[in-house]
């Protein structure tokens, strides 16, 4: 079955920052919630156990811990060319700000994608899904990273 994704394009430059709802004088970065079934923070995600990157409200910057987790994932992906990554990005917010939450979720997904590309993962192996405020459960400000077989 064909996935509904945009055609592959050359790897873009890092996305421009998404304007925050209110200015902030502090730098905020994503944290990492390790996979839950094993409790092993060094584990890389699989279909049943996504890597969850938690972001502060209105932020799309990766933390050092998130980068370490993505480095581990990039090494794993380098070993198996049949694996793909799906990024499901969310942003907390209400229905009145659906456009803003979708843009923020996209900025988060693109930050993760850009980092993986810098680590040697081909862009065509990374599927980005900016889902805005439509998260089924869990924290709203996050990117779930799932590893899929082709």
C-alpha positions in Angstrom: 0.0 0.0 0.0 1.3 3.4 -0.9 1.8 5.8 1.9 0.4 9.3 1.6 3.6 11.3 1.9 5.1 14.1 -0.2 7.5 13.2 -3.0 11.1 12.9 -1.9 12.9 16.2 -2.2 16.5 17.2 -1.6 17.3 17.4 2.1 16.2 20.9 3.2 18.1 23.3 5.4 17.0 23.3 9.0 13.5 24.8 9.5 13.1 28.3 10.6 12.0 28.7 14.2 8.3 28.7 14.8 7.2 31.8 16.6 6.0 31.2 20.1 2.7 32.4 21.4 4.4 34.4 24.0 8.1 35.5 24.0 10.4 33.6 26.3 13.8 34.6 27.6 14.9 31.0 28.3 16.1 28.4 26.0 13.9 25.3 26.0 14.9 21.9 24.6 13.3 18.5 24.2 13.7 15.8 26.8 13.6 12.1 26.2 11.2 9.6 27.6 12.9 6.2 27.2 11.0 3.2 25.9 8.6 1.9 28.6 8.4 -1.8 28.1 12.0 -2.6 28.9 12.9 0.4 31.0 16.2 0.5 29.1 17.1 4.1 28.3 19.7 3.0 25.8 17.2 1.0 23.8 16.2 2.2 20.3 12.6 2.2 19.4 10.7 -0.5 17.5 7.1 -0.8 16.2 5.8 -1.6 19.6 7.9 0.8 21.7 8.4 4.2 20.2 11.1 6.6 21.3 9.3 9.6 22.8 10.9 13.0 22.6 9.2 15.5 25.0 9.3 19.2 24.2 8.6 22.2 26.4 5.6 24.2 25.2 6.3 26.4 22.2 9.8 24.8 21.6 11.2 22.7 18.8 14.9 22.4 19.9 16.4 19.1 20.6 18.1 18.5 24.0 21.6 16.8 24.3 19.8 13.7 25.6 17.5 13.6 22.6 20.5 13.9 20.3 22.2 11.0 22.0 19.1 8.8 21.6 18.9 9.9 17.9 22.6 9.1 17.4 22.0 5.6 18.7 19.0 5.2 16.4 21.0 6.5 13.4 23.7 3.9 14.0 21.0 1.1 14.2 19.4 2.4 11.0 22.8 2.3 9.2 22.9 -1.4 9.8 19.6 -2.2 8.1 18.6 -0.5 4.9 15.1 -2.0 5.1 14.1 0.0 8.1 12.3 3.3 7.9 11.5 5.9 10.6 8.1 7.5 11.1 8.0 10.7 13.1 4.6 11.5 14.7 4.8 15.0 16.0 2.3 16.7 18.3 1.8 20.0 20.0 -0.6 20.7 22.8 -3.2 23.3 22.2 -6.9 23.9 21.6 -9.0 23.7 18.5 -8.9 27.5 18.1 -5.2 27.3 17.5 -5.1 24.2 15.3 -3.0 25.9 12.6 -0.4 27.1 15.2 -0.2 23.7 16.9 0.2 22.0 13.5 3.1 24.3 12.5 4.8 23.7 15.8 4.4 20.0 15.5 5.9 20.2 12.0 8.9 22.2 13.2 9.5 19.6 15.9 9.4 16.7 13.3 11.6 18.6 10.9 14.2 19.2 13.7 14.3 15.5 14.4 14.4 14.6 10.7 17.2 17.2 10.0 19.3 15.8 12.9 18.9 12.2 11.6 19.9 13.3 8.1 23.0 15.0 9.6 23.8 11.6 11.2 23.7 9.9 7.8 20.1 8.6 7.6 18.8 9.2 4.1 15.9 11.7 4.1 13.7 9.3 2.1 13.8 6.8 5.0 12.1 9.3 7.3 8.4 9.8 7.2 7.2 13.1 8.8 3.7 13.4 10.2 2.8 16.7 11.8 -0.4 15.9 13.7 -0.8 19.1 15.7 -3.1 18.8 18.7 -4.6 15.4 17.7 -2.6 13.2 20.1 -4.5 10.1 21.3 -2.9 10.0 24.8 0.1 11.0 26.7 1.8 14.4 26.7 0.9 16.7 23.9 4.3 18.3 23.3 6.2 15.5 21.8 7.6 13.6 18.8 7.1 9.8 18.8 9.8 8.0 16.7 8.8 4.7 15.3 11.0 2.2 13.4 9.2 0.4 10.7 10.2 -2.3 8.2 9.8 -1.3 4.5 
